[in-house]
Amino acid sequence: MGLVPIIAAGLTFVCTPTHIWDGDGPIWCAEGPRIRLAGIAAREIDESCRTNQPCPEKSGKDARDHLVKILGGSRGKTRKVMYW
């Protein structure tokens, strides 16, 4: 199953993050959609790496926490998901 972009290149959309799974998403948006970042190499939250992709040294938790920081910080977290 291939991924299909829902937004054409050059267009913008609004996503108010509510939950983040790991360093490349998914990111749940208050407006409804979930997004995943393309072109980002990040470990999964369970520390695994996808086959045929780079496997960074940073942990899945560190990658997720860094993405959360870039997006403005969290209001809390469960064992695996950070939320606003």
Buried (B, 14 or more C-beta within 10 A) or exposed (E): EEEEEEEEEEEEEEBEBBBBBBBBBBBBBEEEBEBEEEEBBBBBBEEEBEEEEEEBEBBBBBBBBEBBEEBEEBEEBEEBBBBB
